[in-house]
Amino acid sequence: MPEHERVSSLRARLTQMMALAGIPLPGLEADRLVCGALGVLRASLHAHPERALLGEELERAVEFGKRRAAGEPLAYILNDAIFRGRGFFVDKRALIPRPETETATCLAGAYLERIGHGVFADWCTGSGCIAITLLAGNPGFEAYAADSSPGALDVAKHNARLHGVDDRVKFIECADPAEAAAIAPASLDMIISNPPYIPEAAIETLETQVKDHEPREALNGGPDGLRVIKMLLSRLPFFMKLGAPLFLETGGSDQIEHIATAGQYIADNMKLEQIFKDHRGIARFMLWRKL
């Protein structure tokens, strides 16, 4: 590697590296890698193409490029992901926030705005992006954020501090709602959950940056993808007020049909009220209501 290199040359070199690796939009990816390595905005790259990079910053940019070309997600390399217009810290301990999940968060946010104040829970919180986004937009609410992974909860706690809502959220390390002794029965105004829902055998069919880098426990929904969903539909209602909604993300229409027609694991006091599509038009979200 050269002892120094100009921004214009490095951008061209990383763009070629991304293209050879089959990364979509290789020029944009290269620019984001260089920006992340240097801690500058993209406009600075275009304004100062002659800038010479030396030592650690050059090594860091090239190392970022190698990691991305090997399939590591950009969000993990830069420790940054955007969700509903906010930046969140992410690393391999938590799933990268998806655009699909923004839809459910928007629906839940509209409900919170209507009722004005109260307490909700975000189950399988991961990076905390859902709970934190909802708290940031609804100052009259407090929240519980539950996850079985202590690493993911550490990421979520960091993000809560980053966005100034850490005084309104309590974190719970558990998977099974039956273990959530901190939450009083019939106390929650709403629950939202993006649980693991990928069938175990299907994980190996996912793209490299998902199956080889994102946490398996946050993807694996068991043999049919419904292991966690079944548990949540049977046990979460215990914590919900009468009339409270549960916004549930699923793997799509096939899972929704199975859930809706195989009700033996669904609490008797839960009613499926509506199904929503994501931004790609895929039926993905279920709205349940406690009767």
C-alpha positions as CSV (number, residue, x, y, z in Angstrom):
1,M,0.0,0.0,0.0
2,P,1.4,3.5,-0.8
3,E,2.6,5.7,2.0
4,H,0.1,8.4,0.9
5,E,-2.7,8.6,-1.6
6,R,-5.0,11.4,-2.7
7,V,-8.7,11.3,-2.0
8,S,-9.5,11.1,-5.7
9,S,-7.3,8.1,-6.2
10,L,-8.5,6.3,-3.1
11,R,-12.1,6.8,-4.1
12,A,-11.4,5.3,-7.5
13,R,-9.6,2.4,-6.0
14,L,-12.3,1.5,-3.5
15,T,-15.0,2.0,-6.1
16,Q,-13.3,-0.7,-8.3
17,M,-12.9,-2.9,-5.2
18,M,-16.7,-2.6,-4.5
19,A,-17.6,-3.3,-8.1
20,L,-15.4,-6.4,-8.3
21,A,-17.1,-7.7,-5.1
22,G,-20.5,-7.2,-6.7
23,I,-21.5,-4.4,-4.2
24,P,-24.5,-2.4,-5.6
25,L,-23.8,1.3,-6.1
26,P,-20.0,0.9,-5.7
27,G,-19.2,4.6,-6.0
28,L,-21.6,5.5,-3.2
29,E,-20.3,2.7,-1.0
30,A,-16.7,3.8,-1.6
31,D,-17.5,7.3,-0.7
32,R,-19.3,6.3,2.5
33,L,-16.3,4.1,3.5
34,V,-13.9,7.0,2.9
35,C,-16.1,9.4,4.8
36,G,-16.4,7.0,7.7
37,A,-12.6,6.5,7.8
38,L,-11.9,10.2,7.7
39,G,-14.9,11.5,9.7
40,V,-16.0,13.9,7.1
41,L,-19.1,14.6,5.0
42,R,-19.3,13.4,1.4
43,A,-19.3,17.0,0.1
44,S,-15.8,17.3,1.5
45,L,-14.5,14.5,-0.8
46,H,-15.8,16.3,-3.9
47,A,-14.6,19.7,-2.7
48,H,-11.0,18.5,-1.9
49,P,-10.1,15.6,-4.2
50,E,-6.5,16.6,-4.0
51,R,-6.3,16.0,-0.2
52,A,-3.4,13.6,0.6
53,L,-4.2,10.8,3.0
54,L,-1.4,9.6,5.3
55,G,-0.8,6.8,7.8
56,E,-3.7,5.7,10.0
57,E,-6.5,7.3,8.0
58,L,-5.4,5.8,4.8
59,E,-4.9,2.4,6.4
60,R,-8.3,2.7,8.0
61,A,-10.0,3.5,4.7
62,V,-8.4,0.6,2.9
63,E,-9.2,-1.8,5.8
64,F,-12.9,-0.6,5.6
65,G,-12.9,-1.4,1.9
66,K,-11.5,-4.9,2.4
67,R,-14.1,-5.6,5.1
68,R,-17.0,-4.4,2.9
69,A,-15.7,-6.3,-0.2
70,A,-15.6,-9.5,2.0
71,G,-19.4,-9.0,2.7
72,E,-19.5,-7.3,6.1
73,P,-22.4,-4.9,6.2
74,L,-21.6,-1.2,5.9
75,A,-23.5,-0.4,9.0
76,Y,-21.3,-2.6,11.1
77,I,-18.1,-1.2,9.6
78,L,-19.2,2.4,10.3
79,N,-21.1,1.5,13.5
80,D,-24.0,3.6,12.1
81,A,-27.5,2.9,10.8
82,I,-30.4,5.3,10.0
83,F,-33.9,4.5,11.2
84,R,-36.8,6.9,10.8
85,G,-34.3,9.7,10.2
86,R,-32.2,9.1,13.3
87,G,-28.7,7.7,13.5
88,F,-28.2,4.6,15.7
89,F,-25.0,2.9,16.8
90,V,-24.9,-0.8,15.6
91,D,-22.4,-3.6,15.8
92,K,-22.5,-7.4,15.5
93,R,-24.4,-7.7,18.8
94,A,-27.7,-6.5,17.3
95,L,-29.5,-6.7,14.0
96,I,-29.2,-3.7,11.6
97,P,-32.5,-1.8,11.5
98,R,-34.6,-2.5,8.3
99,P,-36.8,-0.1,6.3
100,E,-39.6,-2.6,6.7
101,T,-39.7,-2.1,10.4
102,E,-40.1,1.6,10.0
103,T,-43.6,0.9,8.8
104,A,-44.6,-0.8,12.0
105,T,-42.9,1.9,14.1
106,C,-44.9,4.6,12.2
107,L,-48.2,2.8,12.8
108,A,-47.4,2.4,16.5
109,G,-46.3,6.0,16.7
110,A,-49.6,7.2,15.3
111,Y,-51.4,5.2,18.0
112,L,-49.2,6.7,20.8
113,E,-49.9,10.2,19.5
114,R,-53.6,9.6,19.8
115,I,-53.6,8.4,23.4
116,G,-51.0,11.0,24.5
117,H,-49.3,9.3,27.5
118,G,-48.7,5.9,29.1
119,V,-46.4,3.0,29.0
120,F,-45.5,0.6,26.2
121,A,-43.1,-2.3,25.6
122,D,-40.8,-3.1,22.7
123,W,-40.2,-6.9,22.7
124,C,-37.0,-8.2,21.0
125,T,-35.7,-4.7,21.0
126,G,-32.2,-5.4,19.5
127,S,-30.5,-2.0,18.9
128,G,-33.5,-0.3,20.6
129,C,-34.3,1.6,17.4
130,I,-38.1,1.0,17.8
131,A,-38.5,1.9,21.4
132,I,-36.1,4.9,21.2
133,T,-37.8,6.3,18.1
134,L,-41.2,6.1,19.7
135,L,-40.0,7.6,22.9
136,A,-38.2,10.5,21.1
137,G,-41.4,11.3,19.2
138,N,-43.8,10.9,22.2
139,P,-42.5,12.6,25.4
140,G,-45.6,11.5,27.4
141,F,-44.5,7.9,27.3
142,E,-42.2,5.5,29.2
143,A,-41.2,2.1,27.9
144,Y,-39.8,-1.3,28.6
145,A,-37.3,-2.8,26.1
146,A,-36.9,-6.5,26.3
147,D,-34.3,-8.8,24.7
148,S,-32.7,-12.1,25.4
149,S,-29.2,-10.9,24.4
150,P,-27.2,-8.9,26.9
151,G,-25.0,-7.7,24.1
152,A,-28.0,-6.3,22.2
153,L,-29.2,-4.6,25.3
154,D,-25.9,-2.9,25.8
155,V,-26.2,-1.5,22.2
156,A,-29.8,-0.4,23.0
157,K,-28.7,1.3,26.2
158,H,-26.0,3.2,24.4
159,N,-28.6,4.4,21.8
160,A,-31.0,5.4,24.6
161,R,-28.3,7.6,26.0
162,L,-27.4,8.9,22.6
163,H,-30.9,10.1,22.0
164,G,-31.6,11.3,25.5
165,V,-34.4,8.9,26.4
166,D,-32.5,6.7,28.8
167,D,-34.5,8.1,31.8
168,R,-37.8,6.9,30.3
169,V,-36.9,3.3,29.3
170,K,-36.2,0.2,31.4
171,F,-34.3,-2.7,29.9
172,I,-35.2,-6.3,30.6
173,E,-33.0,-9.2,29.8
174,C,-35.4,-12.1,28.9
175,A,-37.0,-13.8,26.0
176,D,-40.1,-15.3,27.6
177,P,-42.6,-12.7,28.8
178,A,-43.4,-15.0,31.7
179,E,-40.0,-14.0,33.1
180,A,-40.7,-10.3,33.0
181,A,-41.5,-9.7,36.6
182,A,-40.6,-6.0,36.3
183,I,-43.8,-5.4,34.3
184,A,-47.1,-5.2,36.2
185,P,-50.0,-7.2,34.9
186,A,-52.4,-5.3,32.6
187,S,-50.2,-2.2,32.7
188,L,-49.1,-1.6,29.1
189,D,-51.0,0.6,26.7
190,M,-49.3,-1.0,23.7
191,I,-46.7,-3.6,22.7
192,I,-44.6,-3.7,19.5
193,S,-42.4,-6.6,18.5
194,N,-40.0,-7.4,15.7
195,P,-39.1,-11.0,16.8
196,P,-36.9,-13.6,15.1
197,Y,-39.0,-15.1,12.3
198,I,-36.7,-16.7,9.8
199,P,-37.1,-20.5,9.6
200,E,-33.9,-22.0,10.8
201,A,-33.2,-23.9,7.5
202,A,-33.7,-20.8,5.5
203,I,-31.0,-18.8,7.2
204,E,-28.2,-20.3,5.0
205,T,-30.1,-19.0,2.0
206,L,-29.9,-15.4,3.1
207,E,-27.3,-13.0,1.6
208,T,-23.8,-13.2,2.9
209,Q,-23.9,-10.0,4.8
210,V,-26.9,-11.3,6.8
211,K,-26.1,-14.9,7.4
212,D,-22.4,-14.5,8.1
213,H,-22.4,-11.3,10.1
214,E,-25.7,-10.6,11.8
215,P,-26.6,-12.4,15.1
216,R,-28.2,-15.7,14.4
217,E,-30.3,-15.6,17.6
218,A,-32.0,-12.5,16.3
219,L,-32.9,-14.2,13.0
220,N,-33.7,-17.8,14.0
221,G,-37.4,-18.3,14.5
222,G,-37.2,-22.1,14.8
223,P,-38.2,-24.8,12.3
224,D,-41.2,-22.8,11.0
225,G,-40.1,-19.3,11.9
226,L,-42.9,-19.1,14.4
227,R,-41.3,-20.3,17.7
228,V,-41.0,-16.8,19.2
229,I,-44.2,-15.4,17.6
230,K,-46.3,-18.2,19.2
231,M,-44.8,-17.6,22.6
232,L,-45.5,-13.9,22.4
233,L,-49.1,-14.2,21.2
234,S,-49.8,-16.6,24.1
235,R,-48.1,-14.6,26.9
236,L,-47.8,-10.9,26.1
237,P,-51.6,-10.3,26.6
238,F,-51.0,-10.8,30.3
239,F,-49.3,-7.4,30.5
240,M,-51.7,-5.5,28.2
241,K,-54.6,-3.3,29.2
242,L,-58.0,-4.0,27.8
243,G,-58.1,-2.6,24.3
244,A,-54.3,-2.3,24.0
245,P,-52.8,-3.2,20.6
246,L,-49.9,-5.5,19.7
247,F,-48.1,-4.5,16.6
248,L,-46.3,-7.7,15.4
249,E,-43.8,-8.0,12.5
250,T,-43.7,-11.3,10.7
251,G,-41.9,-13.0,7.8
252,G,-44.8,-12.2,5.4
253,S,-48.1,-13.5,4.0
254,D,-47.4,-17.3,4.4
255,Q,-46.6,-16.8,8.1
256,I,-49.6,-14.5,8.6
257,E,-51.9,-17.0,7.1
258,H,-50.6,-19.8,9.3
259,I,-50.8,-17.6,12.5
260,A,-54.3,-16.5,11.7
261,T,-55.7,-20.0,11.1
262,A,-53.8,-21.9,13.8
263,G,-55.1,-20.3,16.9
264,Q,-54.4,-22.9,19.5
265,Y,-51.3,-20.9,20.8
266,I,-53.0,-17.5,20.7
267,A,-54.5,-16.2,23.9
268,D,-58.3,-16.3,23.9
269,N,-58.6,-12.6,24.6
270,M,-56.6,-11.6,21.5
271,K,-58.3,-10.6,18.3
272,L,-56.5,-10.1,14.9
273,E,-57.8,-6.7,13.9
274,Q,-55.8,-5.7,10.8
275,I,-52.9,-6.7,8.5
276,F,-50.6,-4.1,7.0
277,K,-48.1,-4.1,4.1
278,D,-44.5,-2.9,4.2
279,H,-43.0,-0.3,1.9
280,R,-42.6,-3.0,-0.8
281,G,-46.2,-4.0,-0.7
282,I,-45.6,-7.2,1.2
283,A,-48.2,-8.2,3.9
284,R,-45.9,-8.2,7.0
285,F,-47.5,-6.6,10.0
286,M,-50.3,-7.9,12.2
287,L,-52.3,-5.7,14.5
288,W,-53.8,-7.6,17.5
289,R,-56.1,-6.2,20.1
290,K,-56.7,-7.4,23.7
291,L,-60.4,-7.8,24.3
